[in-house]
């Protein structure tokens, strides 16, 4: 992962590339090592959570990093999204502009809405991963 991060100087937006690299690494560590999840109340990252949406035939793994701004990292099948937290009146709203349009993930407790570029909004459920 370090080589990939170090190659970000070649990207059109190095800052976005570095952020995505670190979020992917945080997600991988939290997913792979239970010890990385033992003191969640003292850290700035949470997850991965299982996110189930009716129109996606796989469980989405979601990791959230509570920095300023906050980030959500969503991964399923061969897809991944890095979303930045945006203002919301209720819950937590994350958005990203991709090559195909805007993606939005909005959660409040176990309920969530996911909109992928070119797709209708989906009602999803967020659960704790075993």
Biotite code that builds the C-alpha atoms (Angstrom):
import biotite.structure as struc

atoms = struc.array([
    struc.Atom([0.000, 0.000, 0.000], chain_id="A", res_id=1, res_name="UNK", atom_name="CA", element="C"),
    struc.Atom([2.903, 2.345, 0.664], chain_id="A", res_id=2, res_name="UNK", atom_name="CA", element="C"),
    struc.Atom([4.118, 2.089, -2.936], chain_id="A", res_id=3, res_name="UNK", atom_name="CA", element="C"),
    struc.Atom([0.625, 2.982, -4.152], chain_id="A", res_id=4, res_name="UNK", atom_name="CA", element="C"),
    struc.Atom([0.467, 5.925, -1.778], chain_id="A", res_id=5, res_name="UNK", atom_name="CA", element="C"),
    struc.Atom([3.914, 7.098, -2.822], chain_id="A", res_id=6, res_name="UNK", atom_name="CA", element="C"),
    struc.Atom([2.846, 6.957, -6.475], chain_id="A", res_id=7, res_name="UNK", atom_name="CA", element="C"),
    struc.Atom([0.149, 9.560, -5.762], chain_id="A", res_id=8, res_name="UNK", atom_name="CA", element="C"),
    struc.Atom([2.509, 12.302, -6.931], chain_id="A", res_id=9, res_name="UNK", atom_name="CA", element="C"),
    struc.Atom([1.664, 11.093, -10.459], chain_id="A", res_id=10, res_name="UNK", atom_name="CA", element="C"),
    struc.Atom([-2.102, 11.519, -9.964], chain_id="A", res_id=11, res_name="UNK", atom_name="CA", element="C"),
    struc.Atom([-4.010, 14.496, -11.335], chain_id="A", res_id=12, res_name="UNK", atom_name="CA", element="C"),
    struc.Atom([-5.051, 15.310, -7.743], chain_id="A", res_id=13, res_name="UNK", atom_name="CA", element="C"),
    struc.Atom([-2.384, 14.050, -5.349], chain_id="A", res_id=14, res_name="UNK", atom_name="CA", element="C"),
    struc.Atom([-4.400, 15.027, -2.256], chain_id="A", res_id=15, res_name="UNK", atom_name="CA", element="C"),
    struc.Atom([-7.398, 12.950, -3.304], chain_id="A", res_id=16, res_name="UNK", atom_name="CA", element="C"),
    struc.Atom([-5.115, 10.023, -4.130], chain_id="A", res_id=17, res_name="UNK", atom_name="CA", element="C"),
    struc.Atom([-3.339, 10.138, -0.751], chain_id="A", res_id=18, res_name="UNK", atom_name="CA", element="C"),
    struc.Atom([-6.655, 10.405, 1.111], chain_id="A", res_id=19, res_name="UNK", atom_name="CA", element="C"),
    struc.Atom([-8.041, 7.397, -0.769], chain_id="A", res_id=20, res_name="UNK", atom_name="CA", element="C"),
    struc.Atom([-4.859, 5.402, -0.053], chain_id="A", res_id=21, res_name="UNK", atom_name="CA", element="C"),
    struc.Atom([-5.024, 6.053, 3.679], chain_id="A", res_id=22, res_name="UNK", atom_name="CA", element="C"),
    struc.Atom([-8.763, 5.330, 3.870], chain_id="A", res_id=23, res_name="UNK", atom_name="CA", element="C"),
    struc.Atom([-8.295, 2.054, 2.026], chain_id="A", res_id=24, res_name="UNK", atom_name="CA", element="C"),
    struc.Atom([-5.485, 1.102, 4.412], chain_id="A", res_id=25, res_name="UNK", atom_name="CA", element="C"),
    struc.Atom([-7.560, 1.983, 7.499], chain_id="A", res_id=26, res_name="UNK", atom_name="CA", element="C"),
    struc.Atom([-10.403, -0.120, 6.099], chain_id="A", res_id=27, res_name="UNK", atom_name="CA", element="C"),
    struc.Atom([-8.093, -3.073, 5.394], chain_id="A", res_id=28, res_name="UNK", atom_name="CA", element="C"),
    struc.Atom([-6.565, -2.970, 8.878], chain_id="A", res_id=29, res_name="UNK", atom_name="CA", element="C"),
    struc.Atom([-9.943, -2.716, 10.599], chain_id="A", res_id=30, res_name="UNK", atom_name="CA", element="C"),
    struc.Atom([-11.373, -5.480, 8.407], chain_id="A", res_id=31, res_name="UNK", atom_name="CA", element="C"),
    struc.Atom([-8.447, -7.874, 8.848], chain_id="A", res_id=32, res_name="UNK", atom_name="CA", element="C"),
    struc.Atom([-7.358, -7.352, 12.461], chain_id="A", res_id=33, res_name="UNK", atom_name="CA", element="C"),
    struc.Atom([-9.860, -7.543, 15.315], chain_id="A", res_id=34, res_name="UNK", atom_name="CA", element="C"),
    struc.Atom([-7.356, -5.700, 17.514], chain_id="A", res_id=35, res_name="UNK", atom_name="CA", element="C"),
    struc.Atom([-7.788, -2.626, 15.329], chain_id="A", res_id=36, res_name="UNK", atom_name="CA", element="C"),
    struc.Atom([-11.444, -2.512, 16.437], chain_id="A", res_id=37, res_name="UNK", atom_name="CA", element="C"),
    struc.Atom([-11.101, -3.140, 20.184], chain_id="A", res_id=38, res_name="UNK", atom_name="CA", element="C"),
    struc.Atom([-11.009, 0.477, 21.387], chain_id="A", res_id=39, res_name="UNK", atom_name="CA", element="C"),
    struc.Atom([-13.432, 2.121, 18.970], chain_id="A", res_id=40, res_name="UNK", atom_name="CA", element="C"),
    struc.Atom([-14.704, 4.492, 21.652], chain_id="A", res_id=41, res_name="UNK", atom_name="CA", element="C"),
    struc.Atom([-11.203, 6.025, 21.865], chain_id="A", res_id=42, res_name="UNK", atom_name="CA", element="C"),
    struc.Atom([-10.407, 6.239, 18.147], chain_id="A", res_id=43, res_name="UNK", atom_name="CA", element="C"),
    struc.Atom([-11.500, 8.229, 15.138], chain_id="A", res_id=44, res_name="UNK", atom_name="CA", element="C"),
    struc.Atom([-12.409, 5.319, 12.860], chain_id="A", res_id=45, res_name="UNK", atom_name="CA", element="C"),
    struc.Atom([-15.388, 2.964, 12.982], chain_id="A", res_id=46, res_name="UNK", atom_name="CA", element="C"),
    struc.Atom([-16.273, -0.179, 11.096], chain_id="A", res_id=47, res_name="UNK", atom_name="CA", element="C"),
    struc.Atom([-16.308, -1.979, 8.894], chain_id="A", res_id=48, res_name="UNK", atom_name="CA", element="C"),
    struc.Atom([-20.083, -2.146, 8.987], chain_id="A", res_id=49, res_name="UNK", atom_name="CA", element="C"),
    struc.Atom([-22.223, -4.346, 6.752], chain_id="A", res_id=50, res_name="UNK", atom_name="CA", element="C"),
    struc.Atom([-24.448, -2.219, 4.532], chain_id="A", res_id=51, res_name="UNK", atom_name="CA", element="C"),
    struc.Atom([-27.209, -4.061, 2.707], chain_id="A", res_id=52, res_name="UNK", atom_name="CA", element="C"),
    struc.Atom([-28.960, -2.402, -0.228], chain_id="A", res_id=53, res_name="UNK", atom_name="CA", element="C"),
    struc.Atom([-31.650, -4.202, -2.263], chain_id="A", res_id=54, res_name="UNK", atom_name="CA", element="C"),
    struc.Atom([-30.234, -3.394, -5.702], chain_id="A", res_id=55, res_name="UNK", atom_name="CA", element="C"),
    struc.Atom([-26.654, -4.404, -4.913], chain_id="A", res_id=56, res_name="UNK", atom_name="CA", element="C"),
    struc.Atom([-26.076, -8.153, -4.958], chain_id="A", res_id=57, res_name="UNK", atom_name="CA", element="C"),
    struc.Atom([-23.278, -7.996, -2.399], chain_id="A", res_id=58, res_name="UNK", atom_name="CA", element="C"),
    struc.Atom([-22.823, -6.688, 1.112], chain_id="A", res_id=59, res_name="UNK", atom_name="CA", element="C"),
    struc.Atom([-21.091, -3.312, 1.149], chain_id="A", res_id=60, res_name="UNK", atom_name="CA", element="C"),
    struc.Atom([-18.350, -2.979, 3.766], chain_id="A", res_id=61, res_name="UNK", atom_name="CA", element="C"),
    struc.Atom([-18.294, 0.565, 5.138], chain_id="A", res_id=62, res_name="UNK", atom_name="CA", element="C"),
    struc.Atom([-15.596, 2.190, 7.258], chain_id="A", res_id=63, res_name="UNK", atom_name="CA", element="C"),
    struc.Atom([-15.986, 5.716, 8.619], chain_id="A", res_id=64, res_name="UNK", atom_name="CA", element="C"),
    struc.Atom([-13.222, 8.089, 9.693], chain_id="A", res_id=65, res_name="UNK", atom_name="CA", element="C"),
    struc.Atom([-14.241, 10.972, 11.920], chain_id="A", res_id=66, res_name="UNK", atom_name="CA", element="C"),
    struc.Atom([-11.753, 13.656, 10.991], chain_id="A", res_id=67, res_name="UNK", atom_name="CA", element="C"),
    struc.Atom([-12.442, 17.168, 9.737], chain_id="A", res_id=68, res_name="UNK", atom_name="CA", element="C"),
    struc.Atom([-13.922, 16.620, 7.237], chain_id="A", res_id=69, res_name="UNK", atom_name="CA", element="C"),
    struc.Atom([-15.153, 13.097, 7.907], chain_id="A", res_id=70, res_name="UNK", atom_name="CA", element="C"),
    struc.Atom([-14.906, 10.324, 5.330], chain_id="A", res_id=71, res_name="UNK", atom_name="CA", element="C"),
    struc.Atom([-16.719, 7.128, 4.390], chain_id="A", res_id=72, res_name="UNK", atom_name="CA", element="C"),
    struc.Atom([-14.990, 4.297, 2.564], chain_id="A", res_id=73, res_name="UNK", atom_name="CA", element="C"),
    struc.Atom([-17.398, 1.837, 0.917], chain_id="A", res_id=74, res_name="UNK", atom_name="CA", element="C"),
    struc.Atom([-16.263, -1.380, -0.773], chain_id="A", res_id=75, res_name="UNK", atom_name="CA", element="C"),
    struc.Atom([-18.180, -4.165, -2.513], chain_id="A", res_id=76, res_name="UNK", atom_name="CA", element="C"),
    struc.Atom([-17.254, -6.655, -5.220], chain_id="A", res_id=77, res_name="UNK", atom_name="CA", element="C"),
    struc.Atom([-14.746, -4.774, -7.411], chain_id="A", res_id=78, res_name="UNK", atom_name="CA", element="C"),
    struc.Atom([-16.120, -1.341, -6.481], chain_id="A", res_id=79, res_name="UNK", atom_name="CA", element="C"),
    struc.Atom([-14.940, 1.203, -3.953], chain_id="A", res_id=80, res_name="UNK", atom_name="CA", element="C"),
    struc.Atom([-16.022, 4.726, -3.097], chain_id="A", res_id=81, res_name="UNK", atom_name="CA", element="C"),
    struc.Atom([-14.349, 7.407, -1.003], chain_id="A", res_id=82, res_name="UNK", atom_name="CA", element="C"),
    struc.Atom([-16.934, 9.950, 0.123], chain_id="A", res_id=83, res_name="UNK", atom_name="CA", element="C"),
    struc.Atom([-16.436, 13.183, 2.055], chain_id="A", res_id=84, res_name="UNK", atom_name="CA", element="C"),
    struc.Atom([-18.818, 14.199, 4.830], chain_id="A", res_id=85, res_name="UNK", atom_name="CA", element="C"),
    struc.Atom([-21.033, 17.152, 3.934], chain_id="A", res_id=86, res_name="UNK", atom_name="CA", element="C"),
    struc.Atom([-23.459, 19.199, 6.064], chain_id="A", res_id=87, res_name="UNK", atom_name="CA", element="C"),
    struc.Atom([-26.700, 17.440, 6.996], chain_id="A", res_id=88, res_name="UNK", atom_name="CA", element="C"),
    struc.Atom([-29.642, 18.485, 9.140], chain_id="A", res_id=89, res_name="UNK", atom_name="CA", element="C"),
    struc.Atom([-29.966, 14.942, 10.463], chain_id="A", res_id=90, res_name="UNK", atom_name="CA", element="C"),
    struc.Atom([-27.668, 11.925, 10.361], chain_id="A", res_id=91, res_name="UNK", atom_name="CA", element="C"),
    struc.Atom([-24.395, 11.845, 8.467], chain_id="A", res_id=92, res_name="UNK", atom_name="CA", element="C"),
    struc.Atom([-24.231, 12.637, 4.751], chain_id="A", res_id=93, res_name="UNK", atom_name="CA", element="C"),
    struc.Atom([-21.250, 11.756, 2.568], chain_id="A", res_id=94, res_name="UNK", atom_name="CA", element="C"),
    struc.Atom([-20.802, 12.633, -1.103], chain_id="A", res_id=95, res_name="UNK", atom_name="CA", element="C"),
    struc.Atom([-18.317, 12.067, -3.906], chain_id="A", res_id=96, res_name="UNK", atom_name="CA", element="C"),
    struc.Atom([-18.090, 13.148, -7.496], chain_id="A", res_id=97, res_name="UNK", atom_name="CA", element="C"),
    struc.Atom([-17.006, 10.265, -9.700], chain_id="A", res_id=98, res_name="UNK", atom_name="CA", element="C"),
    struc.Atom([-16.317, 10.104, -13.412], chain_id="A", res_id=99, res_name="UNK", atom_name="CA", element="C"),
    struc.Atom([-19.952, 9.038, -13.877], chain_id="A", res_id=100, res_name="UNK", atom_name="CA", element="C"),
    struc.Atom([-21.629, 11.606, -11.595], chain_id="A", res_id=101, res_name="UNK", atom_name="CA", element="C"),
    struc.Atom([-22.347, 12.133, -7.909], chain_id="A", res_id=102, res_name="UNK", atom_name="CA", element="C"),
    struc.Atom([-22.602, 9.367, -5.310], chain_id="A", res_id=103, res_name="UNK", atom_name="CA", element="C"),
    struc.Atom([-24.273, 10.024, -1.948], chain_id="A", res_id=104, res_name="UNK", atom_name="CA", element="C"),
    struc.Atom([-24.437, 7.910, 1.220], chain_id="A", res_id=105, res_name="UNK", atom_name="CA", element="C"),
    struc.Atom([-26.647, 9.225, 4.024], chain_id="A", res_id=106, res_name="UNK", atom_name="CA", element="C"),
    struc.Atom([-27.087, 7.308, 7.260], chain_id="A", res_id=107, res_name="UNK", atom_name="CA", element="C"),
    struc.Atom([-28.967, 7.776, 10.484], chain_id="A", res_id=108, res_name="UNK", atom_name="CA", element="C"),
    struc.Atom([-28.557, 4.868, 12.853], chain_id="A", res_id=109, res_name="UNK", atom_name="CA", element="C"),
    struc.Atom([-29.337, 1.589, 11.090], chain_id="A", res_id=110, res_name="UNK", atom_name="CA", element="C"),
    struc.Atom([-31.098, 3.297, 8.174], chain_id="A", res_id=111, res_name="UNK", atom_name="CA", element="C"),
    struc.Atom([-29.238, 4.627, 5.151], chain_id="A", res_id=112, res_name="UNK", atom_name="CA", element="C"),
    struc.Atom([-29.793, 5.924, 1.647], chain_id="A", res_id=113, res_name="UNK", atom_name="CA", element="C"),
    struc.Atom([-27.321, 5.241, -1.138], chain_id="A", res_id=114, res_name="UNK", atom_name="CA", element="C"),
    struc.Atom([-27.394, 6.909, -4.527], chain_id="A", res_id=115, res_name="UNK", atom_name="CA", element="C"),
    struc.Atom([-24.891, 5.777, -7.126], chain_id="A", res_id=116, res_name="UNK", atom_name="CA", element="C"),
    struc.Atom([-24.300, 7.667, -10.382], chain_id="A", res_id=117, res_name="UNK", atom_name="CA", element="C"),
    struc.Atom([-27.049, 6.932, -12.880], chain_id="A", res_id=118, res_name="UNK", atom_name="CA", element="C"),
    struc.Atom([-29.058, 4.848, -10.381], chain_id="A", res_id=119, res_name="UNK", atom_name="CA", element="C"),
    struc.Atom([-32.151, 5.495, -8.286], chain_id="A", res_id=120, res_name="UNK", atom_name="CA", element="C"),
    struc.Atom([-31.768, 6.134, -4.549], chain_id="A", res_id=121, res_name="UNK", atom_name="CA", element="C"),
    struc.Atom([-31.756, 2.913, -2.519], chain_id="A", res_id=122, res_name="UNK", atom_name="CA", element="C"),
    struc.Atom([-32.911, 2.384, 1.062], chain_id="A", res_id=123, res_name="UNK", atom_name="CA", element="C"),
    struc.Atom([-30.263, 0.376, 2.891], chain_id="A", res_id=124, res_name="UNK", atom_name="CA", element="C"),
    struc.Atom([-29.648, -1.117, 6.339], chain_id="A", res_id=125, res_name="UNK", atom_name="CA", element="C"),
    struc.Atom([-26.418, -0.698, 8.292], chain_id="A", res_id=126, res_name="UNK", atom_name="CA", element="C"),
    struc.Atom([-25.371, -3.459, 10.679], chain_id="A", res_id=127, res_name="UNK", atom_name="CA", element="C"),
    struc.Atom([-22.358, -4.341, 12.775], chain_id="A", res_id=128, res_name="UNK", atom_name="CA", element="C"),
    struc.Atom([-20.046, -6.832, 11.123], chain_id="A", res_id=129, res_name="UNK", atom_name="CA", element="C"),
    struc.Atom([-19.441, -10.074, 13.025], chain_id="A", res_id=130, res_name="UNK", atom_name="CA", element="C"),
])
